[in-house]
């Protein structure tokens, strides 16, 4: 069960995230302990968290897409790492992601910028 309900549920609901079991803005220490408690990682001899990710060892640099619209159209350096997509594809992906997250037993949310 999530450790606290100190999250902006109204704002999350407005985005389409309706899952009620949310871990919000958890500290690195809490996240680390949760991973170990769930059997998703172990501590090594220096106390660092080790995760076996299998064949998924990192983020692909070619998996970053930015909606190309009138606001960002001229301000983004479009290249092999900043790949443009139409707004309609963003909304299709958002719907698919929210459907997935809303069916999960628990969800972790972190407010951040990219």
C-alpha positions as a printed NumPy array, in Angstrom:
array([[  0.   ,   0.   ,   0.   ],
       [  1.387,   3.458,  -0.809],
       [  3.179,   5.093,   2.077],
       [  1.344,   8.388,   1.853],
       [ -1.564,  10.063,   0.148],
       [  0.309,  13.361,  -0.044],
       [ -0.015,  13.641,  -3.789],
       [ -2.033,  16.03 ,  -5.934],
       [ -4.782,  13.534,  -6.755],
       [ -6.904,  16.137,  -8.529],
       [ -4.035,  17.144, -10.803],
       [ -3.171,  13.513, -11.517],
       [ -6.808,  12.704, -12.269],
       [ -6.913,  15.646, -14.698],
       [ -4.08 ,  13.997, -16.658],
       [ -6.049,  10.735, -16.79 ],
       [ -4.162,   8.879, -14.043],
       [ -6.901,   7.435, -11.841],
       [ -4.978,   4.673, -10.042],
       [ -5.448,   5.138,  -6.288],
       [ -2.305,   3.247,  -5.222],
       [  0.322,   5.868,  -5.938],
       [  3.76 ,   6.307,  -4.423],
       [  4.426,  10.018,  -4.928],
       [  7.797,  11.783,  -4.765],
       [  9.38 ,   9.008,  -2.699],
       [ 12.908,   9.588,  -1.427],
       [ 15.817,   7.7  ,  -3.007],
       [ 16.179,   5.723,   0.221],
       [ 12.525,   4.656,   0.174],
       [ 12.662,   3.726,  -3.52 ],
       [ 15.826,   1.698,  -2.952],
       [ 14.307,  -0.189,  -0.037],
       [ 11.094,  -0.829,  -1.979],
       [ 13.116,  -2.39 ,  -4.816],
       [ 14.917,  -4.703,  -2.38 ],
       [ 11.718,  -5.581,  -0.495],
       [ 10.048,  -6.537,  -3.801],
       [ 12.971,  -8.73 ,  -4.837],
       [ 13.772,  -6.406,  -7.732],
       [ 17.299,  -5.668,  -6.542],
       [ 19.946,  -6.371,  -3.952],
       [ 22.594,  -4.381,  -2.145],
       [ 26.224,  -5.041,  -3.049],
       [ 29.103,  -5.039,  -0.546],
       [ 29.332,  -1.219,  -0.677],
       [ 25.603,  -0.732,  -0.063],
       [ 24.782,   0.25 ,  -3.653],
       [ 21.557,  -1.03 ,  -5.203],
       [ 22.136,  -3.561,  -7.99 ],
       [ 19.394,  -4.379, -10.482],
       [ 19.532,  -7.174, -13.045],
       [ 17.716,  -5.664, -16.009],
       [ 18.294,  -8.635, -18.305],
       [ 18.566,  -7.662, -21.941],
       [ 17.226,  -4.148, -21.239],
       [ 20.389,  -2.414, -20.079],
       [ 19.724,   1.209, -20.949],
       [ 17.647,   3.774, -22.776],
       [ 17.906,   3.809, -26.532],
       [ 18.919,   7.285, -27.74 ],
       [ 16.618,   6.795, -30.716],
       [ 13.546,   6.429, -28.492],
       [ 13.029,  10.13 , -27.688],
       [ 10.194,  11.818, -29.535],
       [  9.036,  15.423, -29.258],
       [  5.734,  16.779, -30.519],
       [  6.513,  19.16 , -33.358],
       [  4.033,  21.988, -33.097],
       [  3.977,  25.745, -33.619],
       [  5.627,  26.322, -30.221],
       [  8.562,  23.91 , -30.509],
       [  8.769,  23.679, -34.277],
       [ 11.57 ,  26.213, -34.63 ],
       [ 13.184,  26.021, -31.174],
       [ 14.219,  22.354, -31.119],
       [ 17.374,  21.094, -32.781],
       [ 15.703,  18.346, -34.827],
       [ 18.19 ,  15.525, -35.386],
       [ 18.631,  11.766, -34.809],
       [ 18.11 ,  12.271, -31.061],
       [ 15.236,  14.78 , -31.143],
       [ 12.755,  13.004, -33.365],
       [  9.546,  14.874, -34.268],
       [  6.1  ,  13.286, -34.011],
       [  2.652,  14.638, -34.754],
       [  0.455,  15.602, -31.826],
       [ -2.076,  12.863, -32.686],
       [  0.578,  10.189, -32.021],
       [  1.395,  11.757, -28.66 ],
       [ -2.247,  11.454, -27.606],
       [ -2.436,   7.854, -28.834],
       [  0.653,   6.972, -26.765],
       [ -0.676,   8.872, -23.747],
       [ -3.969,   6.951, -23.864],
       [ -2.141,   3.626, -24.123],
       [  0.194,   4.523, -21.229],
       [ -2.629,   5.693, -18.955],
       [ -4.649,   2.539, -19.677],
       [ -1.625,   0.488, -18.619],
       [ -0.847,   2.533, -15.473],
       [ -4.463,   2.626, -14.311],
       [ -4.567,  -1.195, -14.341],
       [ -1.373,  -1.642, -12.307],
       [ -1.493,  -2.616,  -8.611],
       [  0.763,   0.322,  -7.744],
       [  2.243,   3.302,  -9.566],
       [  5.243,   5.495,  -8.755],
       [  5.064,   9.181,  -9.696],
       [  7.902,  11.702,  -9.726],
       [  7.463,  15.329, -10.778],
       [ 10.391,  16.291, -12.996],
       [ 11.36 ,  17.996, -16.222],
       [ 13.078,  16.501, -19.227]])
